[in-house]
Amino acid sequence: METVTTSIVLNSDPTTNLLAALPALLMTVLAVASGLMDAFFPASRRRQIGLIVGLSLFGIALVALIVPPPSQANQQLVLGGMFRFDGVTQIFTVITLLAGGIVCLITLDAPQIGRMGEFYAVLVVATLGGILMAGSADLIMAFIALETLSISLYILSGFLVKSPRSAEAGIKYFLFGAFTSAIMLYGFSLLYGFTGATNFYAIGERMTALSAGSPAPETLVPILIALVMILVGFGFKISAVPFHFWTPDVYEGAPTPVTAYISVASKAASFALFARFLIVVFQGDDPTRFWVQSVAMIAVVTMTVGNLFALVQSNIKRFLAYSSIAQAGYALIGVAAIAAQPGVPPGLGIAAVTFYMAMYILTNLAAFGVVIVFASARGSEKISDMAGLARRNLGLALVMTVALLSLAGVPPAAGFFGKFFLFRAAVDAGLVWLAIAGVVNSMVALYYYLVVIKVIFVDRSEADDQPVPVGQPMAWALGLTTLGVILLGTFFATPIFDWAASAARQLF
């Protein structure tokens, strides 16, 4: 094989390498501690495991936030080039850890799993995979991180072994996931075969050389084949059409806290890796043009299919599943806008995706928190059974309303600025038609979100006089997520976006 010579600079400073690996090391310790607590805590104290793990994840998120990455881009490749310790990694690490911590809080009072320490141990391992994905800079690291997250989610989806729905969800998720992971891995192997390297940046340099000028078809076609295979793998991870078929069944069958986690942390980590991979690896005019057009078309189809199928759902979890598919389509607008036109500030697309994922995590966890409380009290997941929720617990109704309005993109919720930043990035990148498609889909989505709000506040129910109680940990989780959605849509929208944009510029 031809030896590859690159200009990649690795940071060998032990302190920087240790700081880069610190959140992952702490997560490993926490995973082991979770298992030990489950083994030694008496049954009366098992509920404390989830609280300890949740608070620990918040603490690790604080550590990740206050530990600054190197300011110089040529000093950010650490751990032998396997990991990129930069601002984008820091942001996605923080929001993934926050998502895991909030899920722990909303799980504490969940039937069957709230007192199971092994559940939290697997959740921590899944979160560990997510934060490793956020900073992966090597094919080997990326695949190991992806599978660490994915295998943990397969286990969590089928965690209730005595529940046929949960077992079915776990099997479906595993079968679809294994198939697409094999396709993605083959695409990775093709890249290695073409370039003789596994580091993203070394591959990117080689790709630029291969596609320079007018590349011969025998050079360009294999590269595009590898790109298509990798798009299939990432399409599954983010629930993009036509790789979305697993989503509604898994969302409905998995335990609701697991569904909440899959819908947010998994998607955020996957988008972080997906965007970084496309920016760094597939450089050159022809590959870039191909993946931008492909991602843009997938975005339109994903938005449209997700919104149209959400219109006819009667189960709230399937409703949120198709909503999640549509949200993935919106985020893909920002991914397509990454390859900006000359003269456009670099990083606008990735910054828009970063803000959107932060907003989406808080919004979706708030919505699923309400679903957990309602399903526990009512024993139903039907939207029609949520009639009169405002008269049974006004606080829950308001939380759900804020979450749905945010998903719809209505101010002052954070979803408004999330969509605004995405559409602006698309327009600045010359993808005006894609921004128009996003606006039209947002108008369609507004209808079905308002229908659920109408059911909650207007429709009558025989159980209108039966209050829906909320436990203290759940109340804290719902309060934090709702407050976050409102603050991100008002005071902190511009500062958070500017922070993400500043971090994203280091990728280019």
Secondary structure, 3 states (H helix, E strand, C coil): CCCCCCCCCCCCCHHHHHHHHHHHHHHHHHHHHHHHHHHHCCHHHCHHHHHHHHHHHHHHHHHHHHCCCCCCHHHCEEHHHCEECCHHHHHHHHHHHHHHHHHHHHHCCCCCCCCCHHHHHHHHHHHHHHHHHHHECEHHHHHHHHHHHHHHHHHHHCCCCCCHHHHHHHHHHHHHHHHHHHHHHHHHHHHHHHHCCCEHHHHHHHHHHHCCCCCCHHHHHHHHHHHHHHHHHHHHHCCCCCCCCHHHHHHHHCCHHHHHHHHHHHHHHHHHHHHHHHHHHCCCHHHHHHHHHHHHHHHHHHHHHHHHHHCCCCEHHHHHHHHHHHHHHHHHHHHHCCCCCCCCCCCHHHHHHHHHHHHHHHHHHHHHHHHHHHHHHHCCCECHHHCCHHHHCHHHHHHHHHHHHHHHCCCCCHHHHHHHHHHHHHHHCCCHHHHHHHHHHHHHHHHHHHHHHHHHHCCCCCCCCCCCCCCHHHHHHHHHHHHHHHHHCCCCHHHHHHHHHHHHHHHC
